[in-house]
């Protein structure tokens, strides 16, 4: 057994949820929410670097170098773990979250049995909320498992990273990981509507565009299950509806009102009588009262709606603890939930060579030159655009996002250095704005290939102005 696997096995045996390994420091375990030091287990910086090289793929190593952190999931000795590797003052540090050895069930997670009803839904939005480490993704896994075991459906998950490897039973399940199978959650949500899904699982709603696309998917007749970082139902709905510009918020509130089916907020609280943590839930259902509150922008009334919604299966955390947890006869222990299982490594991950060469995430802007080496106007230091001689195009191509083949098909060949020396922009990719910029005529540009430093925060109209002025004498 390797040093790393010993650490993981020890964590499972001790009922821990997390492990931290950093150079020259005792290994740190988190048990029942509390930090514990293992003074007998220290790792050198070289040992950590060697482990990182061993467990990361080439793609993941590239991400670590460019972003100084990387997320991944893996199976070791039939134990499934989620790993975050990040740079610190002590060098690389490894944060490990233990995952259940098998895809958990609602019963195994000590959750309220009513959550099984989510599996019966055919459309709408289900939000699982909570603080970091509260078990949101594990609860979603239990819901997906319930769907998988009870009905035929096509389930597509968009994750960062893939934590649980599902085996198709009654349902057909496909899983996509950020950086490995899709460049962004936005693109994944655009793609998934063309993939004939019945159920869509979104790892976490962080950015407004991801929220918007998620609501659109739920509104178009799919069951969408997602997580949101919030510790109260009111906070979750307020954040979801107010992450957008003021002029869009009313429309978003109506979308949420028309699609919301369930909102579950969970906290992990230690039970002294059993010696480990169990989930305490707040459950909101999208009944007519809740829909009216959302449409009328009366978020402070959410808590009272939960209190009055007992007959609809709603719970405040206080009533949940009093009326449900206090009556539960026994709870599944962490050792039962996280014990190793051969199911953790049942299906091998395959990377198609047809896409293996594509970089993870947004494609970098062309040209590796440093800013001081680039020629042209000084427009910031965010990136570069490559210009190639002999191609023509027009501003409308740039504005409309027409691809290079279409632009160049209409262009006319111009000898290098001849006439106005028109150029064609090769490509620019940037997450959250636009995918490609092509073909803009540049008057009085320099001969041969040259580079324009562009400001990545600029709007497309500002970029057009910058590109149009490229190569012109400065006033």
C-alpha angles and dihedrals in degrees: 000000000000124000091252095049090049090057092051094046090049090052091053093046091051094048094245125162100200141023129198124199121185133159119277092359132104115263108262123218127190113213123175088348094304127114117238128184124220102206091184093062118067127156126209120228089248092054091053093048090049092050092049092052089050100049101038125080121228089259092051092048089054089052091050091051095048100038100026089230137059138188124214142149128221144166122240122180088346091305117123115218138175114220133199116188116192141166120254140161086276093052121250116006126194123213114191128193116195116225128199113276090232128029100279126239128221089252095050091052092052090240127153110275091229089076087077087072089071088071089064094059117107099190143006139065127302118187123196108194138182145115124294109290095018093120101256096145091045091054090050089051090055091051092049089049090052091053090045093053098042111039146018111258140139107243121191119187126199108199145168097229118356102247106175122038107217125208113214110244115155090343129059108233127195123181129202125191126208111251094012104055104010133025095224142355088250092059091043091055091049091049097045094064087064093050099074097246127177095184126029122193117198117195098219138342104230110137126052093237091054089049092050094049091046091054090048090053092050091047092052094064105274130121105241121191118189142160126236128189104239136117099209133041092236091051092049095052093042091052093046094050099038100047088090134074114281094253091057099045098087092054091047091051090053091049092051091046093052096046108032112112105158136006115188123185116191135191127184111230126181116242110213092202093061101025099233141077124273129186119262111199140203110200125197123181124202098244125153093271092055092045090054092050091053095047092048094046094238100142096158087068093062094090093052090048089056091049091051094043098076093120089054092054098262124149136190112213091251094052091043091057092044101041102031115019094043089058098047110112099205140000132216109248125231089247089059093047099045101037114130118270134184087226089075092074100027099123124041119231112243124200114199113229088219091072102020092099094057114102120243116256126357114356113254121250111262124265126047094216119127117245094253090055095053123097128217134051121345104247102154132288104268100109148309141264120213119224122200124198123241101038130107132194141144143254093251089061090057094046095046096045096237112177124249096256093055093044095047092045089066094039126098124227115250122190112248109269093010124130114327092348095228117202138198124225110234105206146315125189123187129168117244099012118056136327107225140008118201143172120008122165111236118199120212093005121166120268119267126000116341138165135237119203108221134195107240092205093060122110119245091256090053090049091051089052092048093049093046090055094046112126095010118126113267117242 
